[in-house]
Amino acid sequence: MSPEKQIAIVAATILLLTTLAILIRALPKRLKHDRFINKWRLLQNLCRDKATWNEAVLLGDKLLDEALKKRKFKGKTMGERLVSAGAKFINNDAVWYSHNLVKKLNINPNAKLNENEVKQALIGFRQALRDVGALPSPKEEKSDKEGLA
């Protein structure tokens, strides 16, 4: 084989491997349910006491932001990432309600949330986390439990 052909084959192989590496890095990561489930349980424990309700809602927002970043949704801010992921959400309004409640808490950290506000926010965050694959859907939870039995 001529040296020109060998160089061409080596160059094509390097180009192919580089392109493949770039594509693999650009793909969204598969999220580990266990990690997000454990954090969600910590969040739920915060709901037992009214004094930590604000912290629970803030943690829900951080958890969703972490999931959006790992899934590589574009945006510099959480709001921009929510816009990028909007098509993924079953209930986009609920996600925005939850995030806007967090923005209010960031402005006024001493604000008192009522039970309904906290429930609505956490329901929105939980569904959004399911929609992006961070938490298992109810169907997946049942099959996981059946597999353990």
C-alpha positions as CSV (number, residue, x, y, z in Angstrom):
1,M,0.0,0.0,0.0
2,S,1.3,3.4,-0.9
3,P,2.3,5.9,1.9
4,E,-0.3,8.3,0.7
5,K,-3.1,5.8,1.2
6,Q,-1.8,4.9,4.7
7,I,-1.7,8.6,5.7
8,A,-5.3,9.0,4.3
9,I,-6.5,6.0,6.3
10,V,-4.9,7.2,9.5
11,A,-6.3,10.8,9.0
12,A,-9.8,9.4,8.3
13,T,-9.6,7.2,11.4
14,I,-8.5,10.1,13.6
15,L,-11.3,12.3,12.1
16,L,-13.9,9.6,12.7
17,L,-12.7,9.0,16.3
18,T,-12.7,12.8,17.1
19,T,-16.2,13.2,15.7
20,L,-17.5,10.2,17.7
21,A,-15.9,11.6,20.9
22,I,-17.6,15.0,20.3
23,L,-21.0,13.4,19.7
24,I,-20.7,11.2,22.8
25,R,-19.9,14.2,25.0
26,A,-22.8,16.2,23.6
27,L,-25.4,13.5,24.4
28,P,-27.4,14.1,27.6
29,K,-26.3,11.9,30.5
30,R,-28.5,9.2,31.8
31,L,-29.4,10.3,35.3
32,K,-28.9,8.0,38.3
33,H,-32.3,7.6,39.9
34,D,-30.9,6.5,43.3
35,R,-29.0,9.7,43.8
36,F,-32.1,11.9,43.0
37,I,-34.4,9.6,45.0
38,N,-32.2,10.0,48.1
39,K,-32.1,13.8,47.7
40,W,-35.9,13.8,47.2
41,R,-36.4,11.8,50.4
42,L,-34.3,14.4,52.3
43,L,-36.5,17.1,50.9
44,Q,-39.6,15.2,52.0
45,N,-38.2,15.0,55.5
46,L,-37.9,18.7,55.6
47,C,-41.7,19.0,55.0
48,R,-42.4,17.5,58.4
49,D,-41.7,20.8,60.1
50,K,-43.2,24.1,59.1
51,A,-40.0,25.8,59.9
52,T,-38.2,24.0,57.1
53,W,-40.8,24.3,54.4
54,N,-38.9,27.1,52.7
55,E,-35.8,25.0,52.7
56,A,-37.7,22.1,51.1
57,V,-38.9,24.3,48.3
58,L,-35.5,25.8,47.7
59,L,-34.0,22.3,47.6
60,G,-36.6,21.1,45.1
61,D,-35.5,23.9,42.8
62,K,-31.8,23.1,43.2
63,L,-32.5,19.4,42.5
64,L,-34.4,20.2,39.3
65,D,-31.6,22.6,38.2
66,E,-29.0,19.9,38.8
67,A,-31.0,17.5,36.7
68,L,-31.4,20.0,33.9
69,K,-27.7,20.7,33.9
70,K,-26.8,17.0,33.8
71,R,-29.3,16.5,30.9
72,K,-27.4,19.4,29.2
73,F,-30.4,21.7,28.7
74,K,-29.0,25.0,27.4
75,G,-29.0,28.2,29.4
76,K,-26.9,30.2,31.9
77,T,-29.7,30.5,34.4
78,M,-32.3,28.1,35.8
79,G,-35.0,30.1,34.0
80,E,-33.2,29.7,30.7
81,R,-32.9,26.0,31.3
82,L,-36.6,25.7,32.1
83,V,-37.4,27.4,28.8
84,S,-35.1,24.9,27.0
85,A,-36.7,22.0,28.7
86,G,-40.3,23.3,28.4
87,A,-41.4,20.8,25.8
88,K,-40.3,17.9,28.1
89,F,-42.7,19.0,30.9
90,I,-46.1,17.5,31.2
91,N,-47.3,20.6,33.2
92,N,-45.1,23.5,32.3
93,D,-47.3,25.9,34.4
94,A,-46.7,23.9,37.6
95,V,-42.9,24.0,37.0
96,W,-43.0,27.7,36.6
97,Y,-45.2,28.2,39.6
98,S,-42.7,26.3,41.7
99,H,-39.7,28.2,40.3
100,N,-41.4,31.6,40.8
101,L,-42.2,30.7,44.4
102,V,-38.4,30.0,44.8
103,K,-37.6,33.4,43.3
104,K,-40.0,35.0,45.9
105,L,-38.2,33.2,48.6
106,N,-34.8,34.4,47.4
107,I,-36.1,38.0,47.5
108,N,-37.7,37.5,50.9
109,P,-36.1,34.6,52.8
110,N,-38.3,35.1,55.8
111,A,-41.6,34.7,53.9
112,K,-44.0,32.3,55.4
113,L,-45.4,29.7,53.0
114,N,-48.7,28.0,53.5
115,E,-49.2,24.3,53.2
116,N,-51.0,24.6,49.8
117,E,-48.1,26.6,48.3
118,V,-45.5,24.1,49.5
119,K,-47.6,21.2,48.2
120,Q,-48.1,22.7,44.8
121,A,-44.5,23.6,44.5
122,L,-43.2,20.2,45.4
123,I,-45.8,18.5,43.1
124,G,-44.5,20.6,40.3
125,F,-40.9,19.9,41.0
126,R,-41.5,16.1,41.4
127,Q,-43.3,15.9,38.1
128,A,-40.6,17.9,36.3
129,L,-37.9,15.6,37.8
130,R,-39.9,12.7,36.5
131,D,-40.3,14.3,33.1
132,V,-36.5,14.8,32.6
133,G,-35.7,11.3,33.9
134,A,-34.2,12.2,37.3
135,L,-37.0,10.4,39.3
136,P,-38.7,7.3,38.1
137,S,-42.3,7.5,36.9
138,P,-44.9,5.8,39.2
139,K,-45.0,2.9,36.7
140,E,-41.2,2.4,37.0
141,E,-41.4,2.6,40.8
142,K,-44.0,-0.2,40.9
143,S,-41.9,-2.5,38.6
144,D,-38.8,-1.8,40.8
145,K,-40.6,-2.8,43.9
146,E,-42.0,-5.9,42.3
147,G,-38.6,-6.9,41.2
148,L,-37.4,-6.6,44.8
149,A,-40.2,-8.7,46.2
